[in-house]
């Protein structure tokens, strides 16, 4: 599913959500883009954006598992539009899929040109991060299964399952994923 812009993409916190739900582990980070984040031309370095996206995905994964977590892979980070110095960016993450040993987190970056009333808030970047849960000894641990509650969450879960099966097939050298 394309992550450039969809209705309902703003991650809103829920009150007292149940464990293992999307709303339980979702997270957002708000960052004011300063000079040290930018190139000489006043645009954010891609690496700065990627670091912030990974931080948010890591928080989502840690909240879901309550264990040590590590980034296993990142599906293509899509930079949809430039971010300028002085903008406020909101990096939002939510769990979309879990398998027995991994979890997929969708991360969205929205930019808000707060001092420019002529330009609306826009989607600047998006990606899917895959994390795994580890014991303190560094061994793989089972991931608690995600409990999708809404129709949108169930749809995202199925889409995440499709991406998971494609990646699994690719790792195993298959052309088509086997359910």
Beta strands, then each sheet from edge to edge (+ up, - down):
strand 1: 27-32
strand 2: 68-74
strand 3: 78-79
strand 4: 88-98
strand 5: 103-112
strand 6: 122-134
strand 7: 140-141
sheet 1: 1+ 4- 5+ 6- 2+
sheet 2: 1+ 4- 5+ 6- 3+
sheet 3: 1+ 4- 5+ 6- 7+
end
